[in-house]
Amino acid sequence: MVAKSSIYVIKLKRNLLPMLFLAFTFCLLIFSKSNLPAVKSGLALWANSVVPSLFPFFVATELLMHTNIITLLGHLLNRFMKPLFNIRGEGSFAFIMGIISGYPVGAKIASNFRQNNICSKEECERLLSFTNNSGPLFIIGTVGILMFKNTTIGILLLITHLLACLTVGIIFRFWKKDKTTFHTNTTSSFTPSNKTASFSNLGEILAESITSSISTILLIGGFVVIFSSILSILKASGLLDNFSILFHPVFQFLNIDTSFIQGILTGILEITNGINTISSIACKKLSFNLIFTAFLLGFGGISVLLQVWSITSKTDLSIKPYLYGKLLHGLLAAFYTYLLMNIFPFLNFDL
């Protein structure tokens, strides 16, 4: 009986993905009425929000990687990066760009650092844990101003997001001992040719940077559309509502409005839709809205996780530090948000 059970488990594991993909295909047909508007909405979100905010940063990052900026930052910031994060100074480029750009720029730079031998495997995994963040444009502009209609809320969420990011980086300085030894390639770039930008080849470098950026932005667009479809299916089928009911006792015990459950579950799948749902919930204790939003901004959602996984799969980097780091980031951001709202009265938005 034990042997037969083991065989059934093996068969189930082997056929699980084909079954899930087949079920997804059937659901696309069955719920096409609600799915088509969701896909259009996802495409509109990608075209109107993601492309304008991220594409220029992708191109800028690609161009900078063809210069000696990484070497310069390495010399300047090694005295800070090494003691704080146990990463050589060159890693500051991923840290800085990851903060100002947004998902998944930090992960892309960390992966390309590994491909081009700029940092060791262990250092790149540490970079993965804390350099892939929500950008200030998204947090202040989209979340603060557009969703919550309050710039101060956006600034508060950005501050707690950055504090949590730094804390995760410091904690993950202990992630594995360095085993890889190598000589840094100071002319590394995103392209295999490792060309350094000059006036003579500027057109070629710009074309390569744009091409690479288009590939990444289309990849993100694909994830946005797919997860818009998945969320639409979960809502139309009633699965999201039924799953939410399981958490009702916990939220009632904690005296938290159960309306937040669906927004949190949505945000765990896809960050933008989840935060939009949470921001629209009318609650006298707005602190709950902000704490849950801070968590989702730090965690990033499964959609971003898969985007990062698709990027790191081209290297020997483990996805584990990223997953652990983002979970910790979300929890710390939520805690810091709660803390600042209680310390500073002008940040308490409860009615």
Phi, psi and omega per residue, in radians:
M1 nan -0.709 -3.141
V2 -1.111 -0.722 3.140
A3 -1.114 -0.737 3.129
K4 -1.132 -0.704 3.120
S5 -1.089 -0.698 3.118
S6 -1.109 -0.692 3.125
I7 -1.123 -0.724 3.137
Y8 -1.130 -0.690 3.124
V9 -1.124 -0.760 3.117
I10 -1.085 -0.772 3.125
K11 -1.110 -0.697 3.130
L12 -1.104 -0.776 3.117
K13 -1.082 -0.692 -3.102
R14 -1.187 -0.600 -3.050
N15 -1.795 0.039 -3.064
L16 -1.110 -0.859 -3.119
L17 -1.110 -0.814 3.069
P18 -0.999 -0.678 3.117
M19 -1.140 -0.742 3.122
L20 -1.128 -0.760 -3.133
F21 -1.144 -0.669 3.115
L22 -1.159 -0.732 3.116
A23 -1.107 -0.691 3.117
F24 -1.100 -0.725 3.124
T25 -1.087 -0.793 3.131
F26 -1.121 -0.688 -3.135
C27 -1.139 -0.601 3.082
L28 -1.063 -0.635 3.113
L29 -1.322 -0.807 -3.063
I30 -1.154 -0.732 -3.082
F31 -1.842 0.559 -3.091
S32 -1.085 -0.525 -3.127
K33 -1.062 -0.755 3.126
S34 -1.557 -0.363 -3.065
N35 -1.327 -0.669 -3.109
L36 -1.064 -0.811 3.065
P37 -1.081 -0.599 3.136
A38 -1.149 -0.712 3.112
V39 -1.133 -0.747 3.099
K40 -1.078 -0.702 3.112
S41 -1.134 -0.711 3.099
G42 -1.103 -0.735 3.106
L43 -1.124 -0.713 3.124
A44 -1.129 -0.712 3.099
L45 -1.067 -0.779 3.139
W46 -1.123 -0.823 -3.063
A47 -1.227 -0.653 -3.038
N48 -1.592 -0.419 -3.074
S49 -2.033 -0.875 -3.024
V50 -1.249 -0.871 -3.084
V51 -1.080 -0.872 -3.127
P52 -1.101 -0.589 -3.065
S53 -1.484 -0.566 -3.034
L54 -1.785 -0.642 -3.025
F55 -0.998 -0.812 3.110
P56 -1.046 -0.630 3.124
F57 -1.185 -0.658 3.090
F58 -1.053 -0.818 -3.133
V59 -1.119 -0.780 3.136
A60 -1.060 -0.725 3.127
T61 -1.104 -0.774 3.130
E62 -1.059 -0.764 -3.129
L63 -1.135 -0.736 -3.141
L64 -1.112 -0.542 3.141
M65 -1.227 -0.212 3.084
H66 -1.648 0.166 3.124
T67 -2.056 -3.054 3.124
N68 -1.657 0.331 -3.100
I69 -1.052 -0.633 -3.114
I70 -1.158 -0.720 3.108
T71 -1.123 -0.743 3.135
L72 -1.101 -0.806 3.116
L73 -1.112 -0.609 3.123
G74 -1.052 -0.766 3.140
H75 -1.220 -0.684 -3.060
L76 -1.291 -0.715 -2.952
L77 -1.899 0.084 3.125
N78 -1.039 -0.615 -3.117
R79 -1.143 -0.369 3.110
F80 -1.736 -0.749 -3.051
M81 -1.151 -0.718 -3.062
K82 -1.168 -0.889 -3.139
P83 -1.219 -0.587 -3.103
L84 -1.371 -0.858 -2.987
F85 -2.034 -0.024 -3.097
N86 1.001 0.727 3.137
I87 -2.328 2.426 3.141
R88 -1.091 2.801 -3.039
G89 -0.965 -0.544 -3.141
E90 -1.023 -0.471 3.141
G91 -1.162 -0.249 3.126
S92 -1.097 -0.461 3.110
F93 -1.109 -0.792 3.098
A94 -1.131 -0.678 -3.139
F95 -1.103 -0.864 -3.100
I96 -1.161 -0.858 -3.118
M97 -1.164 -0.592 3.109
G98 -1.147 -0.544 3.127
I99 -1.327 -0.784 -3.025
I100 -1.500 -0.289 -3.035
S101 -1.703 -0.935 -3.066
G102 1.969 3.029 -3.141
Y103 -1.021 2.491 -0.173
P104 -1.874 0.700 -3.046
V105 -1.045 -0.810 -3.120
G106 -1.010 -0.759 -3.140
A107 -1.174 -0.648 3.134
K108 -1.131 -0.756 3.135
I109 -1.150 -0.756 3.128
A110 -1.048 -0.722 3.136
S111 -1.158 -0.710 3.138
N112 -1.281 -0.485 2.994
F113 -1.057 -0.705 -3.142
R114 -1.222 -0.741 -3.139
Q115 -1.091 -0.618 -3.087
N116 -1.736 0.171 3.020
N117 1.096 0.598 3.114
I118 -1.435 -0.658 3.078
C119 -2.275 2.788 3.128
S120 -1.249 2.927 3.118
K121 -0.992 -0.804 -3.106
E122 -1.148 -0.687 3.120
E123 -1.162 -0.701 3.129
C124 -1.168 -0.609 3.078
E125 -1.193 -0.627 3.048
R126 -1.137 -0.707 3.097
L127 -1.061 -0.706 3.136
L128 -1.016 -0.618 -3.022
S129 -1.177 -0.435 -3.030
F130 -2.446 -0.025 -3.090
T131 -1.705 -0.106 3.136
N132 -1.722 1.775 -2.972
N133 -2.290 2.900 2.975
S134 -1.242 2.382 -3.091
G135 -1.391 2.732 3.125
P136 -1.070 -0.573 3.113
L137 -1.098 -0.711 3.136
F138 -1.262 -0.778 -3.066
I139 -1.187 -0.848 -3.099
I140 -1.399 -0.826 -3.076
G141 -1.270 -1.054 -3.048
T142 -1.291 -0.912 -3.059
V143 -1.322 -0.930 -3.065
G144 -1.189 -0.992 -3.009
I145 -1.399 -0.863 -3.050
L146 -1.351 -0.767 -3.047
M147 -1.501 -0.862 -3.102
F148 -1.642 -0.136 3.137
K149 1.018 0.600 -3.088
N150 -2.649 2.019 -3.121
T151 -1.151 -0.658 -3.130
T152 -1.055 -0.682 3.095
I153 -1.076 -0.747 3.111
G154 -1.066 -0.742 3.129
I155 -1.152 -0.739 3.094
L156 -1.018 -0.827 -3.122
L157 -1.149 -0.594 3.101
L158 -1.182 -0.756 3.140
I159 -1.076 -0.839 -3.126
T160 -1.185 -0.546 3.090
H161 -1.118 -0.770 -3.128
L162 -1.233 -0.685 3.092
L163 -1.061 -0.758 3.119
A164 -1.149 -0.674 3.115
C165 -1.039 -0.836 3.136
L166 -1.113 -0.707 3.139
T167 -1.106 -0.759 3.116
V168 -1.090 -0.733 3.122
G169 -1.057 -0.720 3.125
I170 -1.180 -0.731 3.126
I171 -1.120 -0.701 -3.076
F172 -1.439 0.076 3.016
R173 -1.116 -0.331 3.141
F174 -1.628 0.098 -3.139
W175 -1.226 1.864 3.086
K176 1.023 2.682 3.032
K177 -1.594 2.501 -3.129
D178 -1.152 2.171 3.118
K179 -1.970 -0.406 -3.066
T180 -1.489 2.259 3.042
T181 -2.119 2.343 -3.124
F182 -2.859 2.974 3.062
H183 -1.748 2.248 -3.111
T184 -1.119 2.347 3.072
N185 -1.581 1.759 -3.001
T186 -1.268 -0.187 3.121
T187 -1.847 0.282 -3.112
S188 -1.089 2.616 3.085
S189 -2.587 3.125 -3.125
F190 -1.189 -0.454 -3.085
T191 -1.635 2.566 -3.126
P192 -1.030 -0.433 -3.081
S193 -1.325 -0.263 3.115
N194 0.930 0.759 -3.126
K195 -1.378 2.380 3.070
T196 -1.614 2.334 -3.075
A197 -1.171 2.393 3.036
S198 -2.597 2.966 -3.130
F199 -1.101 -0.464 -3.105
S200 -1.291 -0.530 -3.114
N201 -2.073 0.349 -3.068
L202 -1.049 -0.721 3.137
G203 -1.078 -0.745 -3.141
E204 -1.152 -0.773 3.136
I205 -1.099 -0.750 3.133
L206 -1.102 -0.734 3.129
A207 -1.099 -0.762 3.129
E208 -1.132 -0.686 3.140
S209 -1.149 -0.733 3.123
I210 -1.156 -0.743 3.138
T211 -1.066 -0.789 3.121
S212 -1.128 -0.699 -3.141
S213 -1.172 -0.663 3.100
I214 -1.088 -0.729 3.120
S215 -1.037 -0.765 -3.133
T216 -1.199 -0.756 -3.097
I217 -1.182 -0.578 3.067
L218 -1.210 -0.636 3.082
L219 -1.064 -0.792 3.110
I220 -1.092 -0.740 3.111
G221 -1.030 -0.703 3.105
G222 -1.076 -0.749 3.113
F223 -1.136 -0.708 3.135
V224 -1.063 -0.782 -3.122
V225 -1.166 -0.798 -3.130
I226 -1.068 -0.777 -3.122
F227 -1.281 -0.458 3.005
S228 -1.130 -0.684 3.093
S229 -1.149 -0.786 -3.125
I230 -1.071 -0.780 3.123
L231 -1.109 -0.689 3.109
S232 -1.094 -0.735 3.125
I233 -1.140 -0.771 -3.139
L234 -1.084 -0.657 3.129
K235 -1.299 -0.798 -3.093
A236 -1.156 -0.585 -3.123
S237 -1.419 -0.220 -3.122
G238 1.477 0.000 -3.119
L239 -1.121 -0.654 -3.123
L240 -1.160 -0.722 3.111
D241 -1.122 -0.784 -3.126
N242 -1.146 -0.670 3.124
F243 -1.207 -0.597 3.135
S244 -1.111 -0.586 -3.111
I245 -1.045 -0.553 -3.132
L246 -1.052 -0.484 -3.076
F247 -1.651 -0.071 -3.112
H248 -0.981 -0.833 -3.126
P249 -1.012 -0.685 -3.133
V250 -1.127 -0.813 -3.110
F251 -1.200 -0.645 3.097
Q252 -1.157 -0.663 3.108
F253 -1.127 -0.656 3.139
L254 -1.484 0.017 3.140
N255 1.059 0.725 3.112
I256 -1.986 2.399 3.140
D257 -0.976 2.199 -3.116
T258 -1.203 -0.183 3.104
S259 -1.093 -0.396 -3.113
F260 -1.260 -0.385 -3.004
I261 -1.028 -0.850 -3.094
Q262 -1.130 -0.656 3.104
G263 -1.131 -0.713 3.123
I264 -1.136 -0.806 3.132
L265 -1.092 -0.705 3.091
T266 -1.107 -0.752 -3.134
G267 -1.168 -0.554 3.085
I268 -1.133 -0.547 3.065
L269 -1.404 -0.906 -3.086
E270 -2.493 2.078 -2.921
I271 -1.073 -0.799 -3.013
T272 -1.146 -0.842 3.131
N273 -1.098 -0.669 -3.134
G274 -1.131 -0.826 -3.136
I275 -1.158 -0.650 3.106
N276 -1.074 -0.704 3.103
T277 -1.149 -0.790 -3.121
I278 -1.135 -0.701 -3.115
S279 -1.160 -0.431 -3.099
S280 -1.531 -0.080 -3.136
I281 -1.388 2.098 3.128
A282 -1.347 2.004 -3.088
C283 -2.496 2.297 3.140
K284 -1.088 -0.586 3.093
K285 -1.656 1.464 -3.105
L286 -1.107 -0.310 3.131
S287 -1.023 -0.585 3.097
F288 -1.106 -0.779 3.110
N289 -1.002 -0.765 -3.070
L290 -1.268 -0.681 3.138
I291 -1.132 -0.784 3.122
F292 -1.172 -0.649 3.095
T293 -1.121 -0.742 3.117
A294 -1.053 -0.698 3.112
F295 -1.094 -0.826 -3.102
L296 -1.147 -0.658 3.095
L297 -1.080 -0.677 3.134
G298 -1.288 -0.729 -3.110
F299 -1.247 -0.751 3.054
G300 1.614 -0.441 3.120
G301 1.609 2.777 -3.119
I302 -1.162 -0.560 3.118
S303 -1.026 -0.826 3.113
V304 -1.185 -0.664 3.099
L305 -0.976 -0.794 -3.141
L306 -1.214 -0.579 3.052
Q307 -1.069 -0.804 3.133
V308 -1.123 -0.732 3.141
W309 -1.061 -0.696 3.131
S310 -1.137 -0.519 3.118
I311 -1.369 -0.790 -3.093
T312 -1.291 -0.308 -3.122
S313 -1.119 -0.305 3.110
K314 -1.432 -0.043 -3.119
T315 -2.184 -3.059 3.086
D316 -1.716 0.289 -3.127
L317 -1.336 2.456 3.084
S318 -1.445 2.505 3.103
I319 -1.416 -0.224 -3.054
K320 -1.024 -0.839 3.140
P321 -1.063 -0.575 3.099
Y322 -1.148 -0.841 -3.122
L323 -1.080 -0.852 3.131
Y324 -1.102 -0.734 -3.121
G325 -1.100 -0.711 -3.111
K326 -1.274 -0.614 3.051
L327 -1.090 -0.789 3.119
L328 -1.154 -0.685 3.112
H329 -1.029 -0.824 -3.133
G330 -1.068 -0.800 -3.122
L331 -1.140 -0.743 3.133
L332 -1.177 -0.693 3.119
A333 -1.099 -0.718 3.093
A334 -1.102 -0.749 3.141
F335 -1.137 -0.795 3.139
Y336 -1.124 -0.633 3.098
T337 -1.107 -0.801 3.088
Y338 -1.055 -0.736 -3.087
L339 -1.134 -0.855 -3.104
L340 -1.150 -0.627 3.124
M341 -1.163 -0.495 3.130
N342 -1.531 -0.467 3.138
I343 -1.389 -0.759 -3.086
F344 -1.869 1.960 -3.085
P345 -1.006 -0.600 -3.095
F346 -1.249 -0.183 3.081
L347 -1.696 0.032 3.105
N348 -1.571 1.883 -3.049
F349 -1.703 0.156 3.113
D350 -1.127 2.428 3.136
L351 -1.444 nan nan
